Every structure is written in C-alpha cells, then in structure tokens.
Amino acid sequence: MDTPYYTNQEAREKIDEVLEKNAIMFTQLGKDSTKDEIQWAKDKEQTRLKRVHHLDEIFINRMLID
C-alpha cells in the first residue's frame, strides 16, 4: 500500500495510538456490558477515527461506519 499510514511515520504513530485506545476500550467490555455501554464504545471508536481521518483517508475509511 502507498498510503500515509504506510509511508509517513508520524501519521502511523498517531493512527496507531487511536487504534490502541479503541482496542483497549473494547477489551474492557464484557458479557455483562449493557447495550448502551456497547453502543457508547462504538460511537467513541467512530469519533476517534474521524479525528485522525485527515491523516490517511483511505486507511481510516475502511474502519468507519457510514
């Protein structure tokens, strides 16, 4: 791939930081999590991804939900 995620170290680090935060957030959900908590996590994930969308639109678009 030839997108900024793969060619720009600074963009990759910022995107990876968001992906790591999202992964941690979802691992903290459990089978006892409410539907509201799960939806909040999904919304938060999308908000974080949109915040770094400008760094690599192609890479982030694959993770965004329309």
PDBQT receptor file of N, H, CA, C and O in Angstrom, charges set to zero:
ATOM      1  N   MET A   1       0.838  -1.177   0.000  1.00  0.00    +0.000 N 
ATOM      2  CA  MET A   1       0.000   0.000   0.000  1.00  0.00    +0.000 C 
ATOM      3  C   MET A   1       0.887   1.245   0.000  1.00  0.00    +0.000 C 
ATOM      4  O   MET A   1       2.014   1.246   0.494  1.00  0.00    +0.000 OA
ATOM      5  N   ASP A   2       0.336   2.268  -0.561  1.00  0.00    +0.000 N 
ATOM      6  H   ASP A   2      -0.580   2.266  -0.962  1.00  0.00    +0.000 HD
ATOM      7  CA  ASP A   2       1.102   3.501  -0.692  1.00  0.00    +0.000 C 
ATOM      8  C   ASP A   2       0.355   4.674  -0.065  1.00  0.00    +0.000 C 
ATOM      9  O   ASP A   2       0.337   5.776  -0.613  1.00  0.00    +0.000 OA
ATOM     10  N   THR A   3      -0.256   4.425   1.084  1.00  0.00    +0.000 N 
ATOM     11  H   THR A   3      -0.241   3.530   1.529  1.00  0.00    +0.000 HD
ATOM     12  CA  THR A   3      -0.990   5.487   1.771  1.00  0.00    +0.000 C 
ATOM     13  C   THR A   3      -0.143   6.014   2.919  1.00  0.00    +0.000 C 
ATOM     14  O   THR A   3       0.820   5.362   3.322  1.00  0.00    +0.000 OA
ATOM     15  N   PRO A   4      -0.480   7.177   3.449  1.00  0.00    +0.000 N 
ATOM     16  CA  PRO A   4       0.327   7.765   4.524  1.00  0.00    +0.000 C 
ATOM     17  C   PRO A   4       0.548   6.846   5.731  1.00  0.00    +0.000 C 
ATOM     18  O   PRO A   4       1.585   6.933   6.388  1.00  0.00    +0.000 OA
ATOM     19  N   TYR A   5      -0.409   5.973   6.026  1.00  0.00    +0.000 N 
ATOM     20  H   TYR A   5      -1.252   5.902   5.492  1.00  0.00    +0.000 HD
ATOM     21  CA  TYR A   5      -0.215   5.063   7.159  1.00  0.00    +0.000 C 
ATOM     22  C   TYR A   5       1.049   4.233   6.958  1.00  0.00    +0.000 C 
ATOM     23  O   TYR A   5       1.754   3.924   7.919  1.00  0.00    +0.000 OA
ATOM     24  N   TYR A   6       1.328   3.876   5.722  1.00  0.00    +0.000 N 
ATOM     25  H   TYR A   6       0.755   4.127   4.941  1.00  0.00    +0.000 HD
ATOM     26  CA  TYR A   6       2.482   3.030   5.416  1.00  0.00    +0.000 C 
ATOM     27  C   TYR A   6       3.726   3.815   5.031  1.00  0.00    +0.000 C 
ATOM     28  O   TYR A   6       4.825   3.262   5.017  1.00  0.00    +0.000 OA
ATOM     29  N   THR A   7       3.568   5.096   4.718  1.00  0.00    +0.000 N 
ATOM     30  H   THR A   7       2.674   5.545   4.729  1.00  0.00    +0.000 HD
ATOM     31  CA  THR A   7       4.718   5.863   4.233  1.00  0.00    +0.000 C 
ATOM     32  C   THR A   7       5.121   7.023   5.146  1.00  0.00    +0.000 C 
ATOM     33  O   THR A   7       6.200   7.592   4.977  1.00  0.00    +0.000 OA
ATOM     34  N   ASN A   8       4.278   7.378   6.100  1.00  0.00    +0.000 N 
ATOM     35  H   ASN A   8       3.401   6.916   6.237  1.00  0.00    +0.000 HD
ATOM     36  CA  ASN A   8       4.548   8.526   6.966  1.00  0.00    +0.000 C 
ATOM     37  C   ASN A   8       4.549   8.055   8.425  1.00  0.00    +0.000 C 
ATOM     38  O   ASN A   8       3.505   7.723   8.986  1.00  0.00    +0.000 OA
ATOM     39  N   GLN A   9       5.716   8.036   9.009  1.00  0.00    +0.000 N 
ATOM     40  H   GLN A   9       6.564   8.306   8.553  1.00  0.00    +0.000 HD
ATOM     41  CA  GLN A   9       5.872   7.520  10.373  1.00  0.00    +0.000 C 
ATOM     42  C   GLN A   9       5.024   8.282  11.394  1.00  0.00    +0.000 C 
ATOM     43  O   GLN A   9       4.432   7.678  12.288  1.00  0.00    +0.000 OA
ATOM     44  N   GLU A  10       4.969   9.602  11.257  1.00  0.00    +0.000 N 
ATOM     45  H   GLU A  10       5.450  10.093  10.530  1.00  0.00    +0.000 HD
ATOM     46  CA  GLU A  10       4.198  10.410  12.208  1.00  0.00    +0.000 C 
ATOM     47  C   GLU A  10       2.702  10.091  12.107  1.00  0.00    +0.000 C 
ATOM     48  O   GLU A  10       2.028   9.955  13.128  1.00  0.00    +0.000 OA
ATOM     49  N   ALA A  11       2.187   9.973  10.891  1.00  0.00    +0.000 N 
ATOM     50  H   ALA A  11       2.735  10.083  10.062  1.00  0.00    +0.000 HD
ATOM     51  CA  ALA A  11       0.770   9.627  10.701  1.00  0.00    +0.000 C 
ATOM     52  C   ALA A  11       0.492   8.245  11.277  1.00  0.00    +0.000 C 
ATOM     53  O   ALA A  11      -0.522   8.036  11.943  1.00  0.00    +0.000 OA
ATOM     54  N   ARG A  12       1.390   7.309  11.022  1.00  0.00    +0.000 N 
ATOM     55  H   ARG A  12       2.214   7.478  10.482  1.00  0.00    +0.000 HD
ATOM     56  CA  ARG A  12       1.212   5.947  11.522  1.00  0.00    +0.000 C 
ATOM     57  C   ARG A  12       1.159   5.917  13.050  1.00  0.00    +0.000 C 
ATOM     58  O   ARG A  12       0.324   5.225  13.633  1.00  0.00    +0.000 OA
ATOM     59  N   GLU A  13       2.041   6.661  13.687  1.00  0.00    +0.000 N 
ATOM     60  H   GLU A  13       2.719   7.223  13.214  1.00  0.00    +0.000 HD
ATOM     61  CA  GLU A  13       2.062   6.677  15.151  1.00  0.00    +0.000 C 
ATOM     62  C   GLU A  13       0.761   7.237  15.732  1.00  0.00    +0.000 C 
ATOM     63  O   GLU A  13       0.227   6.701  16.703  1.00  0.00    +0.000 OA
ATOM     64  N   LYS A  14       0.260   8.312  15.134  1.00  0.00    +0.000 N 
ATOM     65  H   LYS A  14       0.694   8.747  14.346  1.00  0.00    +0.000 HD
ATOM     66  CA  LYS A  14      -0.983   8.916  15.633  1.00  0.00    +0.000 C 
ATOM     67  C   LYS A  14      -2.171   7.981  15.405  1.00  0.00    +0.000 C 
ATOM     68  O   LYS A  14      -3.026   7.840  16.278  1.00  0.00    +0.000 OA
ATOM     69  N   ILE A  15      -2.223   7.352  14.250  1.00  0.00    +0.000 N 
ATOM     70  H   ILE A  15      -1.528   7.467  13.541  1.00  0.00    +0.000 HD
ATOM     71  CA  ILE A  15      -3.308   6.412  13.958  1.00  0.00    +0.000 C 
ATOM     72  C   ILE A  15      -3.198   5.196  14.871  1.00  0.00    +0.000 C 
ATOM     73  O   ILE A  15      -4.204   4.738  15.413  1.00  0.00    +0.000 OA
ATOM     74  N   ASP A  16      -2.001   4.674  15.045  1.00  0.00    +0.000 N 
ATOM     75  H   ASP A  16      -1.184   5.046  14.605  1.00  0.00    +0.000 HD
ATOM     76  CA  ASP A  16      -1.808   3.522  15.928  1.00  0.00    +0.000 C 
ATOM     77  C   ASP A  16      -2.221   3.827  17.366  1.00  0.00    +0.000 C 
ATOM     78  O   ASP A  16      -2.753   2.959  18.058  1.00  0.00    +0.000 OA
ATOM     79  N   GLU A  17      -1.979   5.046  17.812  1.00  0.00    +0.000 N 
ATOM     80  H   GLU A  17      -1.546   5.751  17.251  1.00  0.00    +0.000 HD
ATOM     81  CA  GLU A  17      -2.383   5.439  19.164  1.00  0.00    +0.000 C 
ATOM     82  C   GLU A  17      -3.907   5.354  19.311  1.00  0.00    +0.000 C 
ATOM     83  O   GLU A  17      -4.412   4.866  20.322  1.00  0.00    +0.000 OA
ATOM     84  N   VAL A  18      -4.626   5.828  18.304  1.00  0.00    +0.000 N 
ATOM     85  H   VAL A  18      -4.216   6.225  17.482  1.00  0.00    +0.000 HD
ATOM     86  CA  VAL A  18      -6.090   5.759  18.327  1.00  0.00    +0.000 C 
ATOM     87  C   VAL A  18      -6.554   4.303  18.265  1.00  0.00    +0.000 C 
ATOM     88  O   VAL A  18      -7.461   3.910  18.997  1.00  0.00    +0.000 OA
ATOM     89  N   LEU A  19      -5.940   3.512  17.401  1.00  0.00    +0.000 N 
ATOM     90  H   LEU A  19      -5.203   3.831  16.806  1.00  0.00    +0.000 HD
ATOM     91  CA  LEU A  19      -6.329   2.104  17.290  1.00  0.00    +0.000 C 
ATOM     92  C   LEU A  19      -6.083   1.348  18.596  1.00  0.00    +0.000 C 
ATOM     93  O   LEU A  19      -6.869   0.484  18.983  1.00  0.00    +0.000 OA
ATOM     94  N   GLU A  20      -4.996   1.681  19.260  1.00  0.00    +0.000 N 
ATOM     95  H   GLU A  20      -4.356   2.383  18.945  1.00  0.00    +0.000 HD
ATOM     96  CA  GLU A  20      -4.703   1.038  20.540  1.00  0.00    +0.000 C 
ATOM     97  C   GLU A  20      -5.732   1.432  21.602  1.00  0.00    +0.000 C 
ATOM     98  O   GLU A  20      -6.207   0.580  22.353  1.00  0.00    +0.000 OA
ATOM     99  N   LYS A  21      -6.074   2.713  21.664  1.00  0.00    +0.000 N 
ATOM    100  H   LYS A  21      -5.688   3.405  21.053  1.00  0.00    +0.000 HD
ATOM    101  CA  LYS A  21      -7.092   3.161  22.626  1.00  0.00    +0.000 C 
ATOM    102  C   LYS A  21      -8.425   2.466  22.368  1.00  0.00    +0.000 C 
ATOM    103  O   LYS A  21      -9.116   2.058  23.301  1.00  0.00    +0.000 OA
ATOM    104  N   ASN A  22      -8.775   2.337  21.093  1.00  0.00    +0.000 N 
ATOM    105  H   ASN A  22      -8.214   2.669  20.335  1.00  0.00    +0.000 HD
ATOM    106  CA  ASN A  22     -10.027   1.659  20.754  1.00  0.00    +0.000 C 
ATOM    107  C   ASN A  22      -9.984   0.192  21.152  1.00  0.00    +0.000 C 
ATOM    108  O   ASN A  22     -10.958  -0.334  21.692  1.00  0.00    +0.000 OA
ATOM    109  N   ALA A  23      -8.878  -0.462  20.894  1.00  0.00    +0.000 N 
ATOM    110  H   ALA A  23      -8.087  -0.035  20.456  1.00  0.00    +0.000 HD
ATOM    111  CA  ALA A  23      -8.753  -1.875  21.253  1.00  0.00    +0.000 C 
ATOM    112  C   ALA A  23      -8.874  -2.072  22.765  1.00  0.00    +0.000 C 
ATOM    113  O   ALA A  23      -9.557  -2.987  23.222  1.00  0.00    +0.000 OA
ATOM    114  N   ILE A  24      -8.224  -1.229  23.520  1.00  0.00    +0.000 N 
ATOM    115  H   ILE A  24      -7.668  -0.485  23.148  1.00  0.00    +0.000 HD
ATOM    116  CA  ILE A  24      -8.298  -1.312  24.986  1.00  0.00    +0.000 C 
ATOM    117  C   ILE A  24      -9.734  -1.099  25.450  1.00  0.00    +0.000 C 
ATOM    118  O   ILE A  24     -10.227  -1.814  26.322  1.00  0.00    +0.000 OA
ATOM    119  N   MET A  25     -10.397  -0.114  24.860  1.00  0.00    +0.000 N 
ATOM    120  H   MET A  25      -9.997   0.467  24.152  1.00  0.00    +0.000 HD
ATOM    121  CA  MET A  25     -11.773   0.182  25.244  1.00  0.00    +0.000 C 
ATOM    122  C   MET A  25     -12.671  -1.035  25.010  1.00  0.00    +0.000 C 
ATOM    123  O   MET A  25     -13.499  -1.365  25.859  1.00  0.00    +0.000 OA
ATOM    124  N   PHE A  26     -12.511  -1.699  23.868  1.00  0.00    +0.000 N 
ATOM    125  H   PHE A  26     -11.838  -1.430  23.179  1.00  0.00    +0.000 HD
ATOM    126  CA  PHE A  26     -13.371  -2.847  23.570  1.00  0.00    +0.000 C 
ATOM    127  C   PHE A  26     -13.007  -4.075  24.400  1.00  0.00    +0.000 C 
ATOM    128  O   PHE A  26     -13.878  -4.892  24.698  1.00  0.00    +0.000 OA
ATOM    129  N   THR A  27     -11.748  -4.219  24.774  1.00  0.00    +0.000 N 
ATOM    130  H   THR A  27     -11.041  -3.555  24.532  1.00  0.00    +0.000 HD
ATOM    131  CA  THR A  27     -11.391  -5.368  25.618  1.00  0.00    +0.000 C 
ATOM    132  C   THR A  27     -11.928  -5.206  27.029  1.00  0.00    +0.000 C 
ATOM    133  O   THR A  27     -12.070  -6.190  27.756  1.00  0.00    +0.000 OA
ATOM    134  N   GLN A  28     -12.228  -3.976  27.423  1.00  0.00    +0.000 N 
ATOM    135  H   GLN A  28     -12.113  -3.177  26.832  1.00  0.00    +0.000 HD
ATOM    136  CA  GLN A  28     -12.778  -3.743  28.751  1.00  0.00    +0.000 C 
ATOM    137  C   GLN A  28     -14.287  -3.978  28.817  1.00  0.00    +0.000 C 
ATOM    138  O   GLN A  28     -14.869  -3.993  29.902  1.00  0.00    +0.000 OA
ATOM    139  N   LEU A  29     -14.916  -4.160  27.660  1.00  0.00    +0.000 N 
ATOM    140  H   LEU A  29     -14.443  -4.148  26.779  1.00  0.00    +0.000 HD
ATOM    141  CA  LEU A  29     -16.328  -4.536  27.649  1.00  0.00    +0.000 C 
ATOM    142  C   LEU A  29     -16.415  -6.024  27.950  1.00  0.00    +0.000 C 
ATOM    143  O   LEU A  29     -15.520  -6.790  27.592  1.00  0.00    +0.000 OA
ATOM    144  N   GLY A  30     -17.460  -6.417  28.587  1.00  0.00    +0.000 N 
ATOM    145  H   GLY A  30     -18.187  -5.795  28.878  1.00  0.00    +0.000 HD
ATOM    146  CA  GLY A  30     -17.619  -7.830  28.904  1.00  0.00    +0.000 C 
ATOM    147  C   GLY A  30     -19.006  -8.312  28.549  1.00  0.00    +0.000 C 
ATOM    148  O   GLY A  30     -19.833  -7.557  28.038  1.00  0.00    +0.000 OA
ATOM    149  N   LYS A  31     -19.250  -9.580  28.828  1.00  0.00    +0.000 N 
ATOM    150  H   LYS A  31     -18.578 -10.193  29.244  1.00  0.00    +0.000 HD
ATOM    151  CA  LYS A  31     -20.564 -10.126  28.508  1.00  0.00    +0.000 C 
ATOM    152  C   LYS A  31     -21.652  -9.507  29.383  1.00  0.00    +0.000 C 
ATOM    153  O   LYS A  31     -22.842  -9.625  29.090  1.00  0.00    +0.000 OA
ATOM    154  N   ASP A  32     -21.230  -8.851  30.450  1.00  0.00    +0.000 N 
ATOM    155  H   ASP A  32     -20.263  -8.755  30.688  1.00  0.00    +0.000 HD
ATOM    156  CA  ASP A  32     -22.203  -8.183  31.316  1.00  0.00    +0.000 C 
ATOM    157  C   ASP A  32     -22.411  -6.710  30.934  1.00  0.00    +0.000 C 
ATOM    158  O   ASP A  32     -23.163  -5.994  31.595  1.00  0.00    +0.000 OA
ATOM    159  N   SER A  33     -21.745  -6.268  29.873  1.00  0.00    +0.000 N 
ATOM    160  H   SER A  33     -21.134  -6.849  29.336  1.00  0.00    +0.000 HD
ATOM    161  CA  SER A  33     -21.914  -4.880  29.421  1.00  0.00    +0.000 C 
ATOM    162  C   SER A  33     -23.304  -4.692  28.838  1.00  0.00    +0.000 C 
ATOM    163  O   SER A  33     -23.839  -5.569  28.159  1.00  0.00    +0.000 OA
ATOM    164  N   THR A  34     -23.869  -3.546  29.115  1.00  0.00    +0.000 N 
ATOM    165  H   THR A  34     -23.435  -2.834  29.667  1.00  0.00    +0.000 HD
ATOM    166  CA  THR A  34     -25.201  -3.249  28.598  1.00  0.00    +0.000 C 
ATOM    167  C   THR A  34     -25.120  -2.843  27.126  1.00  0.00    +0.000 C 
ATOM    168  O   THR A  34     -24.047  -2.519  26.616  1.00  0.00    +0.000 OA
ATOM    169  N   LYS A  35     -26.258  -2.867  26.463  1.00  0.00    +0.000 N 
ATOM    170  H   LYS A  35     -27.129  -3.131  26.877  1.00  0.00    +0.000 HD
ATOM    171  CA  LYS A  35     -26.306  -2.428  25.066  1.00  0.00    +0.000 C 
ATOM    172  C   LYS A  35     -25.901  -0.966  24.960  1.00  0.00    +0.000 C 
ATOM    173  O   LYS A  35     -25.257  -0.568  23.989  1.00  0.00    +0.000 OA
ATOM    174  N   ASP A  36     -26.271  -0.168  25.946  1.00  0.00    +0.000 N 
ATOM    175  H   ASP A  36     -26.795  -0.491  26.734  1.00  0.00    +0.000 HD
ATOM    176  CA  ASP A  36     -25.889   1.247  25.944  1.00  0.00    +0.000 C 
ATOM    177  C   ASP A  36     -24.374   1.416  26.050  1.00  0.00    +0.000 C 
ATOM    178  O   ASP A  36     -23.798   2.268  25.373  1.00  0.00    +0.000 OA
ATOM    179  N   GLU A  37     -23.732   0.619  26.885  1.00  0.00    +0.000 N 
ATOM    180  H   GLU A  37     -24.200  -0.073  27.435  1.00  0.00    +0.000 HD
ATOM    181  CA  GLU A  37     -22.271   0.688  27.032  1.00  0.00    +0.000 C 
ATOM    182  C   GLU A  37     -21.577   0.265  25.735  1.00  0.00    +0.000 C 
ATOM    183  O   GLU A  37     -20.589   0.874  25.325  1.00  0.00    +0.000 OA
ATOM    184  N   ILE A  38     -22.089  -0.755  25.109  1.00  0.00    +0.000 N 
ATOM    185  H   ILE A  38     -22.892  -1.250  25.442  1.00  0.00    +0.000 HD
ATOM    186  CA  ILE A  38     -21.502  -1.226  23.850  1.00  0.00    +0.000 C 
ATOM    187  C   ILE A  38     -21.685  -0.173  22.764  1.00  0.00    +0.000 C 
ATOM    188  O   ILE A  38     -20.760   0.099  21.999  1.00  0.00    +0.000 OA
ATOM    189  N   GLN A  39     -22.860   0.412  22.694  1.00  0.00    +0.000 N 
ATOM    190  H   GLN A  39     -23.612   0.191  23.316  1.00  0.00    +0.000 HD
ATOM    191  CA  GLN A  39     -23.112   1.449  21.696  1.00  0.00    +0.000 C 
ATOM    192  C   GLN A  39     -22.247   2.677  21.964  1.00  0.00    +0.000 C 
ATOM    193  O   GLN A  39     -21.745   3.297  21.027  1.00  0.00    +0.000 OA
ATOM    194  N   TRP A  40     -22.071   3.031  23.232  1.00  0.00    +0.000 N 
ATOM    195  H   TRP A  40     -22.479   2.528  23.993  1.00  0.00    +0.000 HD
ATOM    196  CA  TRP A  40     -21.205   4.159  23.577  1.00  0.00    +0.000 C 
ATOM    197  C   TRP A  40     -19.780   3.899  23.069  1.00  0.00    +0.000 C 
ATOM    198  O   TRP A  40     -19.139   4.797  22.521  1.00  0.00    +0.000 OA
ATOM    199  N   ALA A  41     -19.289   2.666  23.253  1.00  0.00    +0.000 N 
ATOM    200  H   ALA A  41     -19.809   1.937  23.698  1.00  0.00    +0.000 HD
ATOM    201  CA  ALA A  41     -17.937   2.316  22.802  1.00  0.00    +0.000 C 
ATOM    202  C   ALA A  41     -17.836   2.406  21.276  1.00  0.00    +0.000 C 
ATOM    203  O   ALA A  41     -16.837   2.896  20.749  1.00  0.00    +0.000 OA
ATOM    204  N   LYS A  42     -18.848   1.944  20.578  1.00  0.00    +0.000 N 
ATOM    205  H   LYS A  42     -19.659   1.545  21.005  1.00  0.00    +0.000 HD
ATOM    206  CA  LYS A  42     -18.841   2.027  19.117  1.00  0.00    +0.000 C 
ATOM    207  C   LYS A  42     -18.846   3.479  18.653  1.00  0.00    +0.000 C 
ATOM    208  O   LYS A  42     -18.136   3.840  17.714  1.00  0.00    +0.000 OA
ATOM    209  N   ASP A  43     -19.641   4.299  19.306  1.00  0.00    +0.000 N 
ATOM    210  H   ASP A  43     -20.218   4.006  20.069  1.00  0.00    +0.000 HD
ATOM    211  CA  ASP A  43     -19.692   5.721  18.960  1.00  0.00    +0.000 C 
ATOM    212  C   ASP A  43     -18.361   6.406  19.240  1.00  0.00    +0.000 C 
ATOM    213  O   ASP A  43     -17.888   7.215  18.443  1.00  0.00    +0.000 OA
ATOM    214  N   LYS A  44     -17.764   6.075  20.376  1.00  0.00    +0.000 N 
ATOM    215  H   LYS A  44     -18.148   5.418  21.024  1.00  0.00    +0.000 HD
ATOM    216  CA  LYS A  44     -16.467   6.649  20.747  1.00  0.00    +0.000 C 
ATOM    217  C   LYS A  44     -15.393   6.240  19.744  1.00  0.00    +0.000 C 
ATOM    218  O   LYS A  44     -14.544   7.047  19.368  1.00  0.00    +0.000 OA
ATOM    219  N   GLU A  45     -15.439   4.980  19.316  1.00  0.00    +0.000 N 
ATOM    220  H   GLU A  45     -16.129   4.324  19.622  1.00  0.00    +0.000 HD
ATOM    221  CA  GLU A  45     -14.485   4.491  18.316  1.00  0.00    +0.000 C 
ATOM    222  C   GLU A  45     -14.588   5.312  17.034  1.00  0.00    +0.000 C 
ATOM    223  O   GLU A  45     -13.576   5.751  16.488  1.00  0.00    +0.000 OA
ATOM    224  N   GLN A  46     -15.806   5.516  16.563  1.00  0.00    +0.000 N 
ATOM    225  H   GLN A  46     -16.628   5.159  17.007  1.00  0.00    +0.000 HD
ATOM    226  CA  GLN A  46     -16.008   6.271  15.332  1.00  0.00    +0.000 C 
ATOM    227  C   GLN A  46     -15.540   7.719  15.483  1.00  0.00    +0.000 C 
ATOM    228  O   GLN A  46     -14.947   8.279  14.561  1.00  0.00    +0.000 OA
ATOM    229  N   THR A  47     -15.801   8.318  16.628  1.00  0.00    +0.000 N 
ATOM    230  H   THR A  47     -16.283   7.863  17.377  1.00  0.00    +0.000 HD
ATOM    231  CA  THR A  47     -15.355   9.689  16.888  1.00  0.00    +0.000 C 
ATOM    232  C   THR A  47     -13.835   9.779  16.834  1.00  0.00    +0.000 C 
ATOM    233  O   THR A  47     -13.280  10.696  16.229  1.00  0.00    +0.000 OA
ATOM    234  N   ARG A  48     -13.175   8.834  17.464  1.00  0.00    +0.000 N 
ATOM    235  H   ARG A  48     -13.626   8.089  17.956  1.00  0.00    +0.000 HD
ATOM    236  CA  ARG A  48     -11.707   8.839  17.455  1.00  0.00    +0.000 C 
ATOM    237  C   ARG A  48     -11.161   8.645  16.049  1.00  0.00    +0.000 C 
ATOM    238  O   ARG A  48     -10.200   9.308  15.659  1.00  0.00    +0.000 OA
ATOM    239  N   LEU A  49     -11.765   7.747  15.290  1.00  0.00    +0.000 N 
ATOM    240  H   LEU A  49     -12.546   7.208  15.607  1.00  0.00    +0.000 HD
ATOM    241  CA  LEU A  49     -11.298   7.511  13.922  1.00  0.00    +0.000 C 
ATOM    242  C   LEU A  49     -11.493   8.756  13.057  1.00  0.00    +0.000 C 
ATOM    243  O   LEU A  49     -10.632   9.087  12.243  1.00  0.00    +0.000 OA
ATOM    244  N   LYS A  50     -12.602   9.433  13.229  1.00  0.00    +0.000 N 
ATOM    245  H   LYS A  50     -13.302   9.163  13.891  1.00  0.00    +0.000 HD
ATOM    246  CA  LYS A  50     -12.848  10.653  12.457  1.00  0.00    +0.000 C 
ATOM    247  C   LYS A  50     -11.834  11.741  12.791  1.00  0.00    +0.000 C 
ATOM    248  O   LYS A  50     -11.496  12.571  11.947  1.00  0.00    +0.000 OA
ATOM    249  N   ARG A  51     -11.356  11.726  14.025  1.00  0.00    +0.000 N 
ATOM    250  H   ARG A  51     -11.631  11.052  14.711  1.00  0.00    +0.000 HD
ATOM    251  CA  ARG A  51     -10.378  12.730  14.452  1.00  0.00    +0.000 C 
ATOM    252  C   ARG A  51      -9.043  12.565  13.726  1.00  0.00    +0.000 C 
ATOM    253  O   ARG A  51      -8.324  13.547  13.547  1.00  0.00    +0.000 OA
ATOM    254  N   VAL A  52      -8.695  11.349  13.306  1.00  0.00    +0.000 N 
ATOM    255  H   VAL A  52      -9.280  10.550  13.451  1.00  0.00    +0.000 HD
ATOM    256  CA  VAL A  52      -7.426  11.118  12.597  1.00  0.00    +0.000 C 
ATOM    257  C   VAL A  52      -7.647  10.819  11.120  1.00  0.00    +0.000 C 
ATOM    258  O   VAL A  52      -6.707  10.470  10.406  1.00  0.00    +0.000 OA
ATOM    259  N   HIS A  53      -8.879  10.955  10.665  1.00  0.00    +0.000 N 
ATOM    260  H   HIS A  53      -9.642  11.238  11.245  1.00  0.00    +0.000 HD
ATOM    261  CA  HIS A  53      -9.230  10.663   9.274  1.00  0.00    +0.000 C 
ATOM    262  C   HIS A  53      -8.370  11.445   8.290  1.00  0.00    +0.000 C 
ATOM    263  O   HIS A  53      -7.983  10.916   7.249  1.00  0.00    +0.000 OA
ATOM    264  N   HIS A  54      -8.074  12.683   8.606  1.00  0.00    +0.000 N 
ATOM    265  H   HIS A  54      -8.388  13.114   9.452  1.00  0.00    +0.000 HD
ATOM    266  CA  HIS A  54      -7.295  13.536   7.708  1.00  0.00    +0.000 C 
ATOM    267  C   HIS A  54      -5.871  13.021   7.488  1.00  0.00    +0.000 C 
ATOM    268  O   HIS A  54      -5.228  13.395   6.507  1.00  0.00    +0.000 OA
ATOM    269  N   LEU A  55      -5.377  12.179   8.377  1.00  0.00    +0.000 N 
ATOM    270  H   LEU A  55      -5.900  11.876   9.174  1.00  0.00    +0.000 HD
ATOM    271  CA  LEU A  55      -4.009  11.672   8.250  1.00  0.00    +0.000 C 
ATOM    272  C   LEU A  55      -3.887  10.629   7.146  1.00  0.00    +0.000 C 
ATOM    273  O   LEU A  55      -2.853  10.540   6.484  1.00  0.00    +0.000 OA
ATOM    274  N   ASP A  56      -4.937   9.841   6.948  1.00  0.00    +0.000 N 
ATOM    275  H   ASP A  56      -5.777   9.913   7.486  1.00  0.00    +0.000 HD
ATOM    276  CA  ASP A  56      -4.951   8.832   5.879  1.00  0.00    +0.000 C 
ATOM    277  C   ASP A  56      -6.397   8.417   5.620  1.00  0.00    +0.000 C 
ATOM    278  O   ASP A  56      -6.911   7.481   6.233  1.00  0.00    +0.000 OA
ATOM    279  N   GLU A  57      -7.027   9.122   4.714  1.00  0.00    +0.000 N 
ATOM    280  H   GLU A  57      -6.609   9.882   4.216  1.00  0.00    +0.000 HD
ATOM    281  CA  GLU A  57      -8.450   8.896   4.449  1.00  0.00    +0.000 C 
ATOM    282  C   GLU A  57      -8.733   7.485   3.960  1.00  0.00    +0.000 C 
ATOM    283  O   GLU A  57      -9.730   6.886   4.362  1.00  0.00    +0.000 OA
ATOM    284  N   ILE A  58      -7.890   6.950   3.114  1.00  0.00    +0.000 N 
ATOM    285  H   ILE A  58      -7.080   7.437   2.787  1.00  0.00    +0.000 HD
ATOM    286  CA  ILE A  58      -8.113   5.608   2.564  1.00  0.00    +0.000 C 
ATOM    287  C   ILE A  58      -8.070   4.563   3.683  1.00  0.00    +0.000 C 
ATOM    288  O   ILE A  58      -8.958   3.716   3.775  1.00  0.00    +0.000 OA
ATOM    289  N   PHE A  59      -7.064   4.620   4.512  1.00  0.00    +0.000 N 
ATOM    290  H   PHE A  59      -6.342   5.308   4.437  1.00  0.00    +0.000 HD
ATOM    291  CA  PHE A  59      -6.888   3.649   5.597  1.00  0.00    +0.000 C 
ATOM    292  C   PHE A  59      -8.038   3.744   6.602  1.00  0.00    +0.000 C 
ATOM    293  O   PHE A  59      -8.607   2.725   6.993  1.00  0.00    +0.000 OA
ATOM    294  N   ILE A  60      -8.374   4.949   7.012  1.00  0.00    +0.000 N 
ATOM    295  H   ILE A  60      -7.912   5.777   6.694  1.00  0.00    +0.000 HD
ATOM    296  CA  ILE A  60      -9.408   5.135   8.029  1.00  0.00    +0.000 C 
ATOM    297  C   ILE A  60     -10.793   4.839   7.475  1.00  0.00    +0.000 C 
ATOM    298  O   ILE A  60     -11.642   4.331   8.207  1.00  0.00    +0.000 OA
ATOM    299  N   ASN A  61     -11.047   5.138   6.208  1.00  0.00    +0.000 N 
ATOM    300  H   ASN A  61     -10.357   5.550   5.613  1.00  0.00    +0.000 HD
ATOM    301  CA  ASN A  61     -12.360   4.866   5.613  1.00  0.00    +0.000 C 
ATOM    302  C   ASN A  61     -12.737   3.396   5.702  1.00  0.00    +0.000 C 
ATOM    303  O   ASN A  61     -13.922   3.071   5.771  1.00  0.00    +0.000 OA
ATOM    304  N   ARG A  62     -11.766   2.509   5.701  1.00  0.00    +0.000 N 
ATOM    305  H   ARG A  62     -10.803   2.773   5.645  1.00  0.00    +0.000 HD
ATOM    306  CA  ARG A  62     -12.061   1.080   5.815  1.00  0.00    +0.000 C 
ATOM    307  C   ARG A  62     -12.615   0.712   7.190  1.00  0.00    +0.000 C 
ATOM    308  O   ARG A  62     -13.206  -0.355   7.352  1.00  0.00    +0.000 OA
ATOM    309  N   MET A  63     -12.431   1.577   8.170  1.00  0.00    +0.000 N 
ATOM    310  H   MET A  63     -11.950   2.444   8.038  1.00  0.00    +0.000 HD
ATOM    311  CA  MET A  63     -12.889   1.296   9.531  1.00  0.00    +0.000 C 
ATOM    312  C   MET A  63     -14.116   2.100   9.933  1.00  0.00    +0.000 C 
ATOM    313  O   MET A  63     -14.772   1.781  10.924  1.00  0.00    +0.000 OA
ATOM    314  N   LEU A  64     -14.427   3.134   9.173  1.00  0.00    +0.000 N 
ATOM    315  H   LEU A  64     -13.894   3.394   8.367  1.00  0.00    +0.000 HD
ATOM    316  CA  LEU A  64     -15.567   3.980   9.518  1.00  0.00    +0.000 C 
ATOM    317  C   LEU A  64     -16.872   3.349   9.057  1.00  0.00    +0.000 C 
ATOM    318  O   LEU A  64     -16.938   2.714   8.005  1.00  0.00    +0.000 OA
ATOM    319  N   ILE A  65     -17.899   3.536   9.862  1.00  0.00    +0.000 N 
ATOM    320  H   ILE A  65     -17.845   4.052  10.717  1.00  0.00    +0.000 HD
ATOM    321  CA  ILE A  65     -19.241   3.072   9.516  1.00  0.00    +0.000 C 
ATOM    322  C   ILE A  65     -20.013   4.273   9.003  1.00  0.00    +0.000 C 
ATOM    323  O   ILE A  65     -20.050   5.325   9.641  1.00  0.00    +0.000 OA
ATOM    324  N   ASP A  66     -20.621   4.104   7.853  1.00  0.00    +0.000 N 
ATOM    325  H   ASP A  66     -20.591   3.249   7.335  1.00  0.00    +0.000 HD
ATOM    326  CA  ASP A  66     -21.409   5.218   7.273  1.00  0.00    +0.000 C 
ATOM    327  C   ASP A  66     -22.670   5.453   8.023  1.00  0.00    +0.000 C 
ATOM    328  O   ASP A  66     -23.441   6.345   7.670  1.00  0.00    +0.000 OA
TER     329      ASP A  66
